[in-house]
Amino acid sequence: MKLPAEFITKYEKLLGTAAPAFFAAFDGSVEKGFRVNPMKPTTPAMRQKMTAAIPYSPIGYYGKVNGNSLEHLAGAVYSQEPSAMTVGEVAKPALNERVLDLCAAPGGKTTHLLSYLKQTGLLVTNEINPKRVTALGDNVERYGARNTVITNETPAHLAKALPGFFDRILVDAPCSGEGMFRKDPAAMQYWTPDYPAECATRQREILTETVKMLRPGGHLIYSTCTFAPEEDEQMIAWLLQTYPEFELEPIEKTAGMVDAKPEWADGNPELNKAARLFPHLMRGEGHFIAKLVYHGAAEPKEPKLVRSDLKPEQRKLWEGYLQQTKLAALPGLVLQAHGDQLYGVPAMMPVTRRLKIFRAGIQLGTFKKNRFEPSYALALASTDLDLPKLAIDHAQWEKYVHGETFQLEASAETGFTVLTCDGLPVGFGKVVGRTVKNFFPKGLRFLATDENTIL
Ligand SMILES: C[S@@+](CC[C@H](N)C(=O)[O-])C[C@H]1O[C@@H](n2cnc3c(N)ncnc32)[C@H](O)[C@@H]1O
């Protein structure tokens, strides 16, 4: 791989005798990986693929998964480069925490955080770029999250709305991307010798706002996919100098991860608690991760939490739908109507005015004239919910994702039913006798075959 000349000179100086092995790794092959979603059943096809476990993640495996497969479309697997999985493992939230993923699209780390929150607590996942936030929304929906609010905001606006609110914040920072040169050589076209310093300016701005949103005792996880010391050790050195209330926590180094390099910043020996991932030392691309605890003193005021705003006729329609199911209510959610759409907003979410909310929670369905139509998102989030379910086979699933109506061998209970294939909820169908009417979203339909959907 032809690397920029200044990049070579810089890392020859920094790495010394390790430089030849580092540069040789750029000509090595890119490792693929995937994570399994612990909130969804494991299919036989997944079991066959889950052979090479990633040593530092109990839900990670080496190998490639197909984006058209049942398992991917139903959110049971997520394709993620193995090094990137260290971030979710270090961030690992506890149940019921208030978590912010500040730079989140397309959602690799967000879905990893969701795996540990297991539908509890609150995840606010934010993406500043309005084009990229859509992919984040798709991935959160597929994953089946009911505890997530998606925002499309600047860190400064979020900090104004949610001061001192979060137990844990992940800043997977926009960076110079040097660690991705091997996987995505196009990333090199943006690189100049000054690019890391430019990225560092933006990272300092992001971190300045992040600090305002942490509660005392909260954790900050900072990660990049670059080798540049300006954005890695020097960023954490700056944070520690500017905010002495932060303390680094050690990251366990396994599978070839190494201590970060104090000598690449201000020499503070604490910096070696952070981790570096180099492609010549481990099976994955380049990353940097630091975990810090915040010892700030001021206890923030508890914010006012969201409340239900349904009109009586909307409540009646929703309750009518619940009566058809065995669901008593949805745990941890506050019901709100946004136009004709019903949302389940995580009950731990504060009232926030003037924030650009891309999705206020899980979209549960649509109020139609005199009836309620449940949504695709509800079906995908229904693994542990008592909704009517009907198992279909792979051939029927192929018809379903193509948008076709199909016939059952025997008639089933009439009404909206979650269709499952290999145990995975795949969407709603409306059963009338032996016929299943298709409610797979129009924009997602495709011509599925046995060949193009192999996991
Ligand atoms: C490394 S990527 C995030 C990858 C994501 N965490 C994942 O695992 O899928 C960084 C993200 O930060 C966003 N970003 C760019 N400028 C930003 C800013 N000033 N504040 C917050 N986020 C920003 C980018 O749009 C990009 O989506």
The ligand as a MOL file (V3000), in Angstrom:
LIG
                    3D

  0  0  0     0  0            999 V3000
M  V30 BEGIN CTAB
M  V30 COUNTS 27 29 0 0 0
M  V30 BEGIN ATOM
M  V30 1 C -15.7420 7.5260 14.2460 0
M  V30 2 S -17.2680 8.0520 13.6620 0 CHG=1
M  V30 3 C -18.4020 7.2130 14.6890 0
M  V30 4 C -18.5360 5.7310 14.4630 0
M  V30 5 C -19.5920 5.1220 15.3500 0
M  V30 6 N -19.3260 5.4210 16.7630 0
M  V30 7 C -19.7270 3.6240 15.1740 0
M  V30 8 O -19.1600 2.8710 15.9770 0
M  V30 9 O -20.4320 3.1770 14.2580 0 CHG=-1
M  V30 10 C -17.3880 9.6980 14.2530 0
M  V30 11 C -18.7210 10.3900 14.0600 0
M  V30 12 O -18.6280 11.7040 14.6090 0
M  V30 13 C -19.4320 12.5810 13.8260 0
M  V30 14 N -18.9750 13.9770 14.0250 0
M  V30 15 C -18.2950 14.7720 13.1690 0
M  V30 16 N -18.1060 15.9910 13.7010 0
M  V30 17 C -18.6570 15.9850 14.9250 0
M  V30 18 C -18.8000 16.9650 15.9520 0
M  V30 19 N -18.2960 18.1750 15.8280 0
M  V30 20 N -19.4530 16.6010 17.0660 0
M  V30 21 C -19.9650 15.3700 17.2080 0
M  V30 22 N -19.8550 14.4000 16.2720 0
M  V30 23 C -19.2100 14.7090 15.1350 0
M  V30 24 C -19.2620 12.0720 12.4180 0
M  V30 25 O -20.3380 12.4630 11.6140 0
M  V30 26 C -19.1490 10.5590 12.6160 0
M  V30 27 O -20.3900 9.9250 12.4020 0
M  V30 END ATOM
M  V30 BEGIN BOND
M  V30 1 1 1 2
M  V30 2 1 2 3
M  V30 3 1 2 10
M  V30 4 1 3 4
M  V30 5 1 4 5
M  V30 6 1 5 6
M  V30 7 1 5 7
M  V30 8 2 7 8
M  V30 9 1 7 9
M  V30 10 1 10 11
M  V30 11 1 11 12
M  V30 12 1 11 26
M  V30 13 1 12 13
M  V30 14 1 13 14
M  V30 15 1 13 24
M  V30 16 1 14 15
M  V30 17 1 14 23
M  V30 18 2 15 16
M  V30 19 1 16 17
M  V30 20 1 17 18
M  V30 21 2 17 23
M  V30 22 1 18 19
M  V30 23 2 18 20
M  V30 24 1 20 21
M  V30 25 2 21 22
M  V30 26 1 22 23
M  V30 27 1 24 25
M  V30 28 1 24 26
M  V30 29 1 26 27
M  V30 END BOND
M  V30 END CTAB
M  END
